[in-house]
Amino acid sequence: MSPQLLLVLMVALVTASFTGLVTRKPFYYLPIYWVIGVVALLIGQVFGRAGAITFLNVGQVELGTGLVVNLGLIVALQYVTLWYNGKKS
């Protein structure tokens, strides 16, 4: 396994755990947050390379852009969940 992929998986696990703690959702939401984290970091990698964004790079991994995309996807998931459940506020 490449070190870059391992770093992405570890950061996704940390962000998923942190998101689970902040949102206080049940424990079974952790895999959903983890998949969102991996996808967001990979999308951030593409956006960072395409836009030549050099915010918080670790080696060849664009962590800064990936974390921003991750934050956007988690917030979008929370709003979609609120909308779907009819608890708009």
Buried (B, 14 or more C-beta within 10 A) or exposed (E): EEEEEEBBBEBBBEBBBEBBEEEEBEEEBBEBBBEBBBBBBBBBBEBBEEEEBEEBEEEEBBBBBBBBBBEEBBEEBEEEEEEEEEEEE
